[in-house]
Amino acid sequence: MSSKKLSIAFAAFAALGAVLASSALAGTPKTEAAAWVKTSGGVPQTISSSQGVTCRHTVGEANFVFTSKVLGQDLEITASGISCSGAVIKTEGSGSNSMAVAEGVLEFTGISVKKPSGCTAPSTLKTNTLVGDLTMDKTEPKLSYLGFSPKSGTTIANIKLEKCAAAGTYPLNGFFYLEHTAQTGMHFQNQQFVANTTTQGMSGMLLGKEIFLMSGGFEIELTSGALWGAEHP
């Protein structure tokens, strides 16, 4: 998902409803060249071809929490785990045209519906295939954000509620950002990405016409087990 594509996605999504005008979105972060880099034999190497990754809920982190409204009622869903099916990362382009990208399906597990009262949901919530890219800002050199949008269309996932008055399937549309918690240039086996109040302000997700918010953190690891991170090329 290039920054140009994300801008197009944002414009198309904004057209879904005037509700975004009052959602206090902070907009997308400034973008500059970014690269995924791994350490091989003690030498940093740009990840230029697709590398498989795995995802897991960060140990010690609170559960994922999803909030919105359905049929005028508050919605609150939690998830205790996450995996990423067929996910890969790589760096496209080179030099000042480098872009660190990602693609895959996120599967949230251990789903529990807290609100509306009496509602249940399937134990897993799987997204459609998502594409993402890493954005960096020269004014905040230690911060970066991983932005995701659907690879096709605008639907991130379909949220299903059962056994209650609000039962039904609700499409979740838009895009979202995750904050990369590691400093730029720091290589670890597991890199953590978090949805928090900052990324809520940069994201744009709607469940029907209602704003949808997400919080929680997870880690991404190369299937090779190599140390890796995000860097300026």
C-alpha positions, 0 to 999 in steps of 0.5 A, a space after each residue: 500500500 503506497 502512500 499515494 494509494 493510502 491517500 486515495 483510500 482515505 479520500 474514497 472512505 471519507 466519501 462514505 459519510 459526513 460523520 468523518 468530519 466530526 470524528 476528530 481524525 488527526 490525518 495521516 502522518 508525514 511520509 518519507 522513505 522507509 525500509 525493513 532491514 534484517 541482521 544476517 551474519 551481523 550485517 544489516 541487509 534490506 529485506 528486498 524480497 518477500 519474507 514470511 512473518 508470524 504474529 502474536 499477542 504481546 505478553 503482558 499486554 491487555 486484550 484487544 478492545 474494539 468499540 463502536 455502536 450498533 443499532 444505537 447501542 454501545 458495542 464492545 468486543 475483546 480479543 485475547 489473541 492474534 495470528 497473521 495468515 500468509 503474511 509477508 513483509 518486504 521493501 519495495 524500491 530503493 533509496 529515496 523511493 524505498 517503501 517498507 510494505 506488508 500484506 496478509 490476513 489478521 485473525 483475532 482469537 478469543 473473541 468475547 462480546 461485552 456489549 450489547 448485553 446478551 450478544 455473542 460472536 464467533 470465537 475468531 474475527 478474520 480480516 480480509 487481505 490487508 496491505 500496509 506500508 510504513 510511514 516515518 516523519 523527520 520531525 519525529 525520527 524515532 517514531 513510525 506507523 504501519 498503515 493498513 487498508 483492504 487490498 480490494 474494496 473498502 471492507 476490512 472485515 465483517 463483524 457478526 453478532 448472534 443471539 441478541 436483538 442486534 444480531 447481524 453481520 456488520 461490515 467494517 470499512 476504512 483503514 487504520 494505523 498501528 504505532 511501531 514502538 521500537 526506535 528507528 534502526 533498532 533490530 529485535 527478533 520481535 517488533 511490536 505494533 500498537 493501536 492506541 489513542 494516537 493511532 485512533 486519531 489517525 485511523 478512519 474506520 466505520 461500522 455502518 455509519 458509526 466510528 470504530 476504534 481499536 486498541 491493543 498490541 501485538 508482535 511480528 516476527 520473521 519466520 526465519 527468526 532473524 533480528 530485524 527492524 525499520 530504518 531510513 534507507 
